[in-house]
Amino acid sequence: MREIMGLYLNLQVSKLVTEPSKSQELINSIRLSQNGIEDMHILGLKSLYERTDLMEVVRYQEVYSTLLMASMSLDETVDVYHRICVRLV
């Protein structure tokens, strides 16, 4: 998966020269996706703590924790991409 994302980012960076406005659109789209992931995390935790089965709560809490970590990684990645875009444009 990382290789695919690396290739995708490389493709997007190469497009900076020919289509700089597309990069800003991509950044906005990624940030919206990241916000959606965080919203899903919050709603998931809310519904999770309404449950009574503690084992189920523990299992799903791990899933939501992983989801949050993925969202944070995506945030860091798009920040790096944005800094690259600012420097190249």
HUZI-V104526 format. One line per field, one symbol per residue. ss: DSSP state (2 for helix, 1 for strand, 0 for the rest). phi: phi as a letter, one per 30 degrees, with the letter a starting at -180 (. if undefined). psi: psi as a letter, one per 20 degrees, with the letter a starting at -180 (. if undefined). Layout:
# HUZI-V104526
ss: ???
phi: ???
psi: ???
This chain:
# HUZI-V104526
ss: 02222222222222222202222222222222222222222222222200000222222222222222222222222222222222220
phi: .ddddddddddddddedcbddddddddddddddddddddddddddedddddcddddddddddddddddddddddddddddddddddddc
psi: ghgghghghgghhhihghmhhhghgggggghggghhghghgghghghgiiriohghggghhgghghgghgghghggghgggghgghhh.
